[in-house]
């Protein structure tokens, strides 16, 4: 597989993992079960989540156009 495709897939998978973790944190915050108080304002973390999700959607669309299989397991 070409190097740029490997880098693309790694970037997508890292973003996906971070998005899941941030979403879980925001849900815990909303439920009152977050074990810590964020130093960053919650509105900013929500904005970050939205923008990261938009970026994920862009990468997904680009992967379709460039025929990059995002389900490939990299080691």
ZIQUIJO-V49550 format. One record per backbone hydrogen bond with DSSP energy under -1.0 kcal/mol. CO is the residue of the C=O (numbers start at 1). NH is the residue of the N-H. E is the energy in kcal/mol with one decimal. If there is no record, write none. Layout:
BEGIN
[[CO NH E] [CO NH E]]
END
This chain:
BEGIN
[[2 6 -1.8] [3 7 -2.6] [4 8 -2.2] [5 9 -2.6] [6 10 -2.5] [7 11 -2.6] [8 12 -2.5] [9 13 -2.7] [10 14 -2.6] [11 15 -2.5] [12 16 -2.8] [13 17 -2.2] [14 18 -2.4] [15 19 -2.6] [16 20 -2.2] [17 21 -2.2] [18 22 -2.6] [19 23 -2.4] [20 24 -2.2] [21 25 -2.2] [22 26 -2.4] [23 27 -2.2] [24 28 -2.3] [25 29 -2.4] [26 30 -2.5] [27 31 -2.1] [28 33 -2.6] [41 45 -1.4] [42 46 -2.4] [43 47 -2.0] [44 48 -2.5] [45 49 -2.1] [46 50 -2.1] [47 51 -2.4] [48 52 -2.8] [49 53 -2.5] [50 54 -2.2] [51 55 -2.4] [52 56 -2.4] [53 57 -2.1] [54 58 -2.0] [55 59 -2.6] [56 60 -2.4] [57 61 -2.3] [58 62 -2.7] [59 63 -2.6] [60 64 -1.8] [61 65 -2.0] [62 66 -2.8] [63 68 -2.8] [69 72 -1.2]]
END
